[in-house]
């Protein structure tokens, strides 16, 4: 992921919702969005009515910032979603949900997607016994994700799991505590795809 100079909390305020970019801090009283739930800038309350194009653009930006994507990465996933059979919006979020960094976040082994990317980049994550350093890797059904077999690495993952024990794990993932591993039971589908997003709005602007 490219280095981002903008403060993470500013991104949440710009999109008008929590993107959970700082993990547990987003659920604490220190969350900047809770204290200032209005857009950043000098004149946040003087902005006019947003256009139909603006609604679609903001939805796409919210999707990119939530999953930590650059524009080129988003375009590659969207192109793959268009080529795949079925609904393009469901295909797109099916790919995004199955990204390796998102799987670590959804399963509670990482407190945020950014931390998950750091873990993967440092070689702490194995998929089917093979070490991977690509956060954009898309997992498949029956894949098994494990931490590196070293005490400090496994302790980090277990500590994160304890911190996120109240986070609901989606039904298409199964977390086993001993030995610590995540199994991909099936591809996400139905209500677990694109939660909180309007896929059709994103498709309409991305297909222009």
Order of alpha helices (4+ residues) and beta strands (2+ residues): alpha-alpha-alpha-alpha-alpha-alpha-alpha-beta-beta-beta-alpha-beta-beta-alpha
